[in-house]
Amino acid sequence: MIRVVDYGVGNIQAFMTMFKRLGLEATRARSASELEGATRLILPGVGAFDHAMTLLNQSGMREHLEELVLQESIPVLGICVGMQMLAGGSDEGELPGLNWVPGQVKAFATHPQSKDLPMPHMGWNDLMVKPGHKLFSGFEPEPRFYFLHSYYFDAEDKNDVSATAEYGHQFDCVVSRGHIHGVQCHPEKSHHFGAQLLKNFAEL
C-alpha cells in the first residue's frame, strides 16, 4: 500500500489521480495512524523549506515516518521540496532537514554559472541518468521531466546521485541512498515519464 504523506503542502490529489490511473492502491495519510500498513511512502512538498519542515514537525507524523523509513526500511520517495527535506538543511531556511541523505540544499542564485539565469528554474528539462538505476527502468535515454524550483540538492556523497540535470551548471536532481529516494522534478506533472517513474518506485 502506497501512503502519500499529507502534512499540508503538495499536490496530493494529483498523485492520487496518477496512482489510480496506474492501477496502484494508494491512500493519503494525515496522521501517524494512517501511515500504518505502508509498503511505500511518498513525501511531496512545495514552497519554502522551513515552512514545509514546520508543517511536517507539527503533523504528528515525523516520528512514525522515521521509524518506518530508518528502522523498517520502507521505501520513500521525496518530491520537489520533499526531496530537499531529505537533506541536512537548506540555505533557504534555518531549520534542520531530515538528514536521511547527507547533503545541503543550495540556491541557484549563489552559483556563478546559474546566478544570472531566470528564477525559478521552470519547465521541461532532460535528465542524465546513471545507467542501470531501477527508478528509470524502461526509460529512453535522457528522459524529460517538469521542474519548478530555485534551490537544488547538493549531495555530500555523489554515489547517492542517480540523475543530474543542467541549469547553468549540472546539478543533482535525483538521489537514492538505499531505499531512500528523492526527485527534484515533478513526476505528477511529467506525463508518461512521471507515470513510469512512480510505477517503477512502486515496484522497487
DOPAVO-325109 format. One line per 5 residues: number of its first residue (from 1); their letters; for each residue z, x, y of N, C-alpha, C, CB. Coordinates in pm, whole numbers, plus 50000, padded with zeros to 5 digits. Glycine has a CB too. Layout:
<atoms>
NUM	a	Z X Y Z X Y Z X Y Z X Y ~ ... .
</atoms>
This chain:
<atoms>
1	mirvv	50000 50084 49880 50000 50000 50000 50000 50087 50125 50122 49905 50001 ~ 49905 50063 50214 49897 50136 50340 49985 50064 50442 49749 50147 50390 ~ 50072 50138 50508 50153 50083 50616 50106 50145 50747 50307 50110 50591 ~ 50069 50061 50843 50031 50106 50977 50154 50093 51065 49909 50024 51035 ~ 50203 50206 51115 50330 50208 51189 50308 50147 51328 50386 50353 51200 .
6	dygvg	50370 50033 51352 50355 49961 51479 50485 49977 51559 50322 49809 51454 ~ 50488 50079 51645 50607 50106 51725 50583 50075 51873 50650 50252 51709 ~ 50472 50007 51902 50448 49958 52037 50328 50016 52107 50566 49985 52118 ~ 50262 50114 52047 50139 50169 52105 50034 50186 51996 50166 50304 52176 ~ 49907 50183 52036 49800 50199 51939 49734 50066 51907 49853 50263 51812 .
11	niqaf	49607 50072 51877 49530 49950 51849 49547 49913 51702 49380 49969 51885 ~ 49662 49853 51673 49698 49824 51534 49596 49730 51470 49838 49762 51526 ~ 49555 49627 51544 49466 49526 51486 49333 49586 51445 49444 49413 51585 ~ 49285 49686 51520 49157 49749 51484 49166 49815 51347 49116 49852 51591 ~ 49280 49876 51318 49298 49937 51185 49310 49831 51078 49422 50027 51184 .
16	mtmfk	49382 49724 51106 49397 49618 51008 49260 49558 50974 49492 49509 51060 ~ 49178 49539 51076 49044 49483 51055 48958 49576 50972 48976 49456 51190 ~ 48966 49707 51001 48883 49803 50927 48927 49814 50782 48889 49940 50994 ~ 49057 49815 50758 49105 49822 50619 49066 49697 50542 49259 49841 50616 ~ 49072 49581 50607 49031 49457 50541 48884 49464 50504 49058 49336 50631 .
21	rlgle	48801 49516 50595 48658 49529 50568 48632 49625 50453 48584 49575 50693 ~ 48718 49726 50439 48704 49823 50330 48763 49771 50199 48772 49954 50367 ~ 48828 49656 50203 48890 49602 50082 49017 49674 50043 48794 49607 49969 ~ 49085 49734 50142 49208 49809 50116 49328 49730 50167 49203 49949 50183 ~ 49434 49726 50087 49552 49649 50123 49635 49727 50225 49636 49617 49998 .
26	atrar	49657 49667 50340 49734 49733 50446 49815 49628 50521 49640 49810 50542 ~ 49933 49668 50564 50017 49583 50647 50073 49666 50762 50132 49519 50563 ~ 50110 49599 50871 50175 49669 50981 50325 49674 50954 50146 49599 51117 ~ 50388 49783 50997 50533 49800 50980 50596 49810 51117 50566 49925 50893 ~ 50686 49716 51149 50755 49716 51278 50902 49755 51264 50744 49579 51342 .
31	sasel	50947 49780 51141 51087 49816 51118 51094 49907 50996 51175 49689 51097 ~ 51209 49971 50979 51227 50061 50865 51210 49987 50733 51365 50126 50871 ~ 51259 49863 50727 51249 49788 50602 51104 49756 50567 51329 49658 50612 ~ 51019 49739 50670 50878 49709 50645 50798 49832 50603 50816 49647 50769 ~ 50859 49949 50611 50794 50071 50560 50809 50084 50409 50853 50195 50628 .
36	egatr	50900 50007 50351 50926 50015 50207 50799 49988 50128 51037 49917 50167 ~ 50780 50062 50022 50665 50043 49934 50540 50113 49981 50637 49900 49920 ~ 50550 50188 50090 50432 50257 50142 50384 50365 50046 50462 50319 50279 ~ 50253 50367 50022 50192 50477 49948 50107 50563 50041 50106 50423 49832 ~ 50073 50510 50159 50002 50583 50265 50057 50532 50398 49845 50563 50255 .
41	lilpg	50061 50621 50498 50111 50584 50630 50008 50620 50736 50245 50653 50659 ~ 49986 50528 50829 49901 50553 50945 49991 50554 51068 49787 50445 50958 ~ 49986 50663 51145 50065 50676 51268 49969 50681 51386 50158 50802 51264 ~ 49940 50565 51446 49849 50563 51561 49924 50601 51688 49784 50424 51576 ~ 49850 50611 51797 49914 50639 51925 49811 50649 52037 49995 50768 51917 .
46	vgafd	49847 50599 52154 49765 50613 52274 49859 50637 52391 49675 50485 52297 ~ 49802 50686 52502 49881 50704 52622 49951 50837 52628 49982 50595 52633 ~ 50062 50842 52701 50133 50967 52726 50223 51004 52608 50216 50955 52853 ~ 50234 51134 52585 50311 51187 52472 50456 51141 52476 50304 51339 52471 ~ 50526 51163 52588 50668 51129 52595 50692 50979 52576 50726 51173 52728 .
51	hamtl	50601 50897 52630 50615 50752 52614 50605 50713 52467 50507 50679 52696 ~ 50507 50771 52397 50490 50741 52255 50611 50789 52174 50362 50806 52201 ~ 50660 50910 52202 50775 50962 52129 50899 50877 52157 50801 51108 52167 ~ 50917 50834 52281 51031 50750 52315 51028 50619 52238 51033 50722 52465 ~ 50912 50556 52233 50900 50430 52160 50925 50448 52011 50761 50369 52182 .
56	lnqsg	50874 50557 51954 50898 50581 51812 51047 50606 51787 50815 50701 51762 ~ 51109 50686 51873 51252 50715 51857 51336 50588 51870 51297 50817 51961 ~ 51292 50493 51953 51367 50370 51975 51335 50261 51873 51341 50317 52114 ~ 51233 50284 51791 51185 50180 51699 51275 50157 51579 51048 50215 51650 ~ 51361 50255 51550 51443 50248 51431 51371 50292 51305 51492 50109 51412 .
61	mrehl	51248 50340 51320 51168 50379 51204 51161 50530 51182 51030 50325 51218 ~ 51196 50609 51283 51170 50753 51272 51242 50816 51152 51212 50823 51400 ~ 51370 50785 51135 51446 50846 51027 51385 50813 50891 51592 50799 51031 ~ 51348 50688 50871 51289 50650 50742 51149 50709 50726 51283 50496 50729 ~ 51074 50718 50836 50944 50785 50830 50959 50928 50782 50876 50782 50968 .
66	eelvl	51058 50998 50837 51078 51137 50798 51120 51149 50652 51184 51202 50887 ~ 51198 51054 50604 51233 51053 50462 51108 51036 50376 51334 50940 50432 ~ 51025 50940 50412 50904 50913 50334 50809 51033 50333 50833 50791 50388 ~ 50789 51092 50451 50691 51200 50463 50746 51333 50413 50646 51214 50607 ~ 50867 51369 50455 50919 51502 50427 50990 51512 50293 51013 51544 50536 .
71	qesip	51049 51402 50246 51122 51407 50120 51043 51347 50004 51254 51334 50134 ~ 50973 51236 50031 50899 51170 49924 50752 51209 49921 50911 51021 49937 ~ 50708 51287 50020 50570 51339 50027 50465 51228 50030 50543 51432 49909 ~ 50496 51118 50101 50397 51011 50119 50292 51061 50219 50465 50878 50169 ~ 50163 51054 50185 50059 51100 50279 50062 51021 50409 49921 51088 50215 .
76	vlgic	50043 51092 50520 50043 51030 50652 49922 51079 50729 50174 51061 50728 ~ 49867 50990 50812 49754 51024 50898 49790 50986 51042 49622 50951 50853 ~ 49811 51088 51126 49835 51066 51268 49702 51059 51341 49924 51176 51327 ~ 49689 50963 51433 49561 50940 51501 49579 50944 51652 49500 50805 51457 ~ 49494 51021 51719 49497 51040 51864 49634 51093 51906 49464 50907 51938 .
81	vgmqm	49710 51021 51989 49843 51069 52025 49932 51076 51901 49907 50977 52132 ~ 49903 50995 51800 49974 51005 51673 49956 51141 51609 49928 50896 51578 ~ 49839 51201 51625 49819 51338 51578 49900 51436 51662 49670 51376 51582 ~ 49896 51418 51795 49969 51509 51884 50119 51505 51857 49942 51473 52030 ~ 50170 51390 51816 50313 51376 51785 50354 51458 51664 50347 51230 51762 .
86	laggs	50257 51499 51582 50288 51583 51467 50328 51724 51508 50169 51589 51372 ~ 50295 51762 51631 50323 51897 51681 50469 51912 51721 50232 51929 51800 ~ 50504 52035 51758 50640 52061 51803 50667 52006 51941 50667 52207 51803 ~ 50563 51994 52023 50580 51942 52158 50447 51939 52229 50679 52026 52236 ~ 50448 51892 52353 50326 51879 52431 50349 51927 52574 50277 51733 52431 .
91	degel	50249 51994 52628 50254 52033 52769 50253 51911 52861 50136 52125 52802 ~ 50219 51794 52805 50215 51673 52885 50355 51619 52915 50133 51566 52815 ~ 50452 51652 52830 50586 51596 52845 50694 51697 52813 50602 51475 52757 ~ 50814 51645 52797 50930 51730 52773 50997 51704 52638 51031 51711 52883 ~ 50971 51589 52578 51036 51556 52452 50978 51638 52337 51020 51407 52423 .
96	pglnw	51061 51673 52238 51008 51739 52118 50926 51642 52035 51121 51798 52034 ~ 50825 51695 51968 50748 51614 51874 50814 51612 51738 50605 51666 51863 ~ 50742 51559 51640 50795 51551 51503 50802 51688 51437 50709 51458 51419 ~ 50714 51779 51480 50708 51916 51427 50681 51917 51276 50838 51990 51456 ~ 50595 51826 51232 50554 51825 51091 50441 51924 51067 50511 51683 51049 .
101	vpgqv	50362 51951 51171 50257 52053 51164 50281 52146 51283 50110 51989 51166 ~ 50322 52270 51260 50356 52359 51371 50239 52376 51468 50399 52495 51318 ~ 50268 52359 51595 50166 52373 51698 50215 52315 51828 50037 52305 51655 ~ 50134 52328 51931 50166 52277 52064 50045 52203 52118 50208 52391 52160 ~ 50070 52091 52186 49962 52014 52248 49940 52069 52389 49996 51862 52251 .
106	kafat	49814 52100 52420 49781 52164 52546 49678 52082 52624 49728 52306 52521 ~ 49672 52104 52754 49579 52032 52841 49446 52105 52850 49640 52014 52982 ~ 49336 52031 52840 49205 52091 52863 49199 52154 53003 49093 51985 52847 ~ 49269 52092 53098 49264 52137 53238 49322 52277 53257 49338 52040 53326 ~ 49399 52326 53159 49458 52460 53172 49376 52566 53100 49599 52459 53118 .
111	hpqsk	49270 52524 53030 49188 52621 52957 49071 52664 53046 49135 52560 52823 ~ 49048 52796 53062 48945 52842 53156 48805 52791 53125 48942 52991 53157 ~ 48774 52761 52998 48641 52715 52963 48626 52563 52971 48606 52761 52824 ~ 48738 52492 52989 48733 52346 52991 48782 52286 53122 48816 52290 52878 ~ 48847 52365 53205 48919 52310 53321 48829 52241 53423 48994 52421 53388 .
116	dlpmp	48700 52278 53428 48611 52217 53527 48530 52100 53472 48518 52322 53582 ~ 48553 52065 53346 48480 51955 53285 48545 51822 53321 48475 51971 53133 ~ 48469 51711 53316 48527 51580 53344 48641 51548 53248 48420 51470 53337 ~ 48746 51487 53299 48859 51445 53217 48877 51294 53230 48989 51519 53258 ~ 48906 51226 53120 48929 51281 52986 48799 51319 52914 49005 51181 52902 .
121	hmgwn	48814 51394 52806 48703 51414 52713 48679 51279 52646 48734 51530 52606 ~ 48565 51219 52675 48541 51081 52630 48400 51068 52574 48562 50981 52745 ~ 48390 51006 52458 48260 50979 52397 48246 51041 52260 48151 51029 52487 ~ 48123 51044 52213 48095 51092 52078 48079 51244 52076 47969 51026 52023 ~ 48133 51305 51970 48124 51450 51956 48114 51485 51808 48248 51519 52021 .
126	dlmvk	48043 51596 51783 48028 51644 51646 48154 51717 51600 47906 51737 51634 ~ 48186 51703 51473 48295 51778 51411 48239 51889 51326 48385 51686 51327 ~ 48298 52006 51337 48266 52119 51248 48375 52124 51143 48255 52256 51328 ~ 48341 52080 51023 48440 52054 50918 48452 52172 50824 48402 51928 50840 ~ 48575 52202 50786 48600 52306 50686 48542 52258 50552 48754 52338 50673 .
131	pghkl	48458 52338 50487 48394 52295 50362 48496 52255 50255 48304 52405 50309 ~ 48463 52146 50187 48542 52105 50071 48666 52023 50102 48581 52222 49997 ~ 48688 51988 50229 48809 51913 50259 48793 51768 50214 48840 51919 50410 ~ 48895 51717 50144 48884 51584 50083 48876 51471 50185 49003 51561 49993 ~ 48930 51490 50305 48919 51386 50407 48773 51359 50442 48996 51426 50532 .
136	fsgfe	48688 51461 50422 48548 51448 50461 48454 51448 50341 48510 51562 50555 ~ 48507 51408 50227 48425 51397 50107 48315 51293 50128 48512 51359 49986 ~ 48192 51330 50095 48080 51239 50108 48018 51234 50245 48123 51105 50070 ~ 48065 51317 50338 48012 51318 50473 47890 51408 50484 48119 51363 50572 ~ 47801 51372 50576 47693 51462 50612 47748 51575 50698 47579 51386 50686 .
141	peprf	47675 51687 50711 47722 51796 50796 47741 51750 50941 47624 51913 50791 ~ 47845 51798 51004 47876 51770 51144 47874 51620 51175 47777 51842 51234 ~ 47965 51544 51114 47975 51401 51143 48017 51379 51288 48074 51331 51047 ~ 47984 51262 51343 48014 51232 51483 48127 51128 51491 47888 51180 51556 ~ 48222 51157 51579 48336 51069 51600 48358 51045 51748 48463 51127 51536 .
146	yflhs	48428 50936 51777 48456 50898 51916 48590 50957 51961 48457 50744 51931 ~ 48589 51018 52080 48709 51081 52136 48744 51019 52271 48689 51233 52151 ~ 48874 51021 52304 48920 50983 52437 49056 51051 52458 48930 50825 52452 ~ 49054 51169 52522 49180 51245 52538 49162 51355 52643 49225 51306 52403 ~ 49276 51395 52700 49279 51506 52795 49361 51623 52744 49333 51458 52929 .
151	yyfda	49427 51601 52630 49510 51704 52568 49464 51726 52425 49661 51665 52572 ~ 49485 51845 52374 49440 51876 52239 49548 51951 52162 49309 51958 52242 ~ 49546 51937 52032 49641 52003 51941 49596 52147 51920 49651 51927 51805 ~ 49685 52241 51944 49658 52383 51917 49749 52425 51802 49683 52472 52044 ~ 49692 52428 51680 49772 52456 51561 49819 52601 51559 49690 52426 51434 .
156	edknd	49944 52620 51523 50002 52754 51514 49939 52833 51400 50155 52746 51494 ~ 49918 52768 51287 49856 52830 51170 49716 52771 51154 49942 52808 51039 ~ 49614 52850 51178 49478 52798 51174 49435 52760 51032 49381 52902 51231 ~ 49514 52795 50931 49487 52745 50797 49512 52595 50787 49573 52819 50694 ~ 49586 52540 50885 49612 52396 50887 49497 52318 50950 49740 52367 50963 .
161	vsata	49399 52386 51005 49290 52320 51077 49179 52282 50979 49234 52412 51188 ~ 49146 52153 50974 49043 52103 50883 48908 52086 50951 49086 51971 50824 ~ 48911 52067 51084 48787 52050 51159 48812 52083 51306 48731 51905 51144 ~ 48706 52127 51372 48712 52155 51515 48598 52079 51585 48702 52309 51544 ~ 48611 52066 51715 48505 52011 51799 48498 52098 51923 48532 51859 51835 .
166	eyghq	48398 52075 52006 48381 52159 52123 48378 52074 52250 48254 52242 52112 ~ 48461 52115 52344 48457 52059 52480 48494 52173 52575 48557 51934 52496 ~ 48393 52247 52616 48416 52368 52692 48452 52484 52601 48524 52347 52795 ~ 48546 52460 52512 48581 52559 52410 48603 52485 52279 48710 52640 52451 ~ 48607 52557 52171 48628 52498 52039 48777 52468 52023 48578 52594 51925 .
171	fdcvv	48808 52342 51992 48949 52304 51979 48974 52239 51844 48990 52208 52093 ~ 49100 52246 51801 49140 52187 51673 49143 52035 51689 49280 52241 51627 ~ 49064 51965 51608 49063 51819 51621 49106 51747 51493 48924 51772 51659 ~ 49118 51820 51383 49173 51762 51260 49264 51867 51197 49059 51717 51159 ~ 49386 51828 51165 49478 51920 51097 49524 51857 50966 49599 51954 51187 .
176	srghi	49549 51943 50869 49603 51899 50740 49699 52006 50690 49488 51873 50637 ~ 49820 51965 50667 49922 52055 50611 49980 51985 50489 50034 52092 50717 ~ 49924 52016 50372 49963 51943 50252 49919 51798 50263 50114 51953 50230 ~ 50015 51707 50254 49987 51563 50258 49995 51507 50400 50085 51489 50169 ~ 50014 51594 50500 50027 51551 50639 49896 51581 50713 50147 51621 50709 .
181	hgvqc	49834 51477 50768 49703 51491 50831 49707 51432 50972 49593 51422 50747 ~ 49623 51486 51059 49610 51431 51193 49467 51445 51243 49706 51501 51289 ~ 49418 51342 51311 49284 51345 51370 49295 51306 51517 49186 51249 51294 ~ 49233 51386 51604 49236 51356 51746 49139 51243 51781 49202 51480 51827 ~ 49032 51231 51706 48932 51128 51731 48985 50991 51688 48800 51161 51657 .
186	hpeks	48907 50888 51717 48944 50751 51685 48856 50700 51570 48929 50659 51810 ~ 48903 50707 51446 48821 50654 51336 48796 50505 51347 48888 50684 51203 ~ 48889 50431 51408 48872 50285 51420 48763 50249 51520 49004 50221 51463 ~ 48713 50348 51596 48604 50325 51691 48479 50404 51653 48648 50362 51832 ~ 48480 50464 51535 48373 50558 51498 48282 50506 51389 48433 50688 51454 .
191	hhfga	48271 50373 51378 48173 50308 51290 48184 50359 51146 48031 50330 51343 ~ 48071 50390 51082 48075 50422 50940 48144 50556 50913 47934 50424 50883 ~ 48140 50648 51010 48211 50775 50991 48362 50750 50982 48180 50874 51107 ~ 48412 50668 51074 48555 50638 51074 48597 50560 50950 48592 50560 51197 ~ 48514 50466 50908 48545 50388 50788 48553 50479 50666 48440 50279 50766 .
196	qllkn	48460 50574 50655 48461 50664 50541 48584 50754 50543 48334 50750 50540 ~ 48624 50801 50661 48743 50887 50670 48867 50810 50627 48760 50940 50814 ~ 48884 50687 50673 49000 50608 50635 48998 50577 50484 49005 50477 50716 ~ 48881 50550 50431 48868 50527 50287 48908 50652 50208 48723 50485 50251 ~ 48860 50768 50255 48895 50893 50189 49046 50918 50193 48820 51011 50254 .
201	fael	49107 50890 50309 49252 50909 50320 49326 50819 50222 49298 50880 50464 ~ 49279 50696 50209 49344 50603 50117 49334 50648 49971 49284 50464 50131 ~ 49234 50731 49944 49209 50774 49805 49257 50916 49778 49060 50764 49774 ~ 49319 50980 49875 49368 51118 49854 49468 51124 49739 49432 51173 49982 .
</atoms>
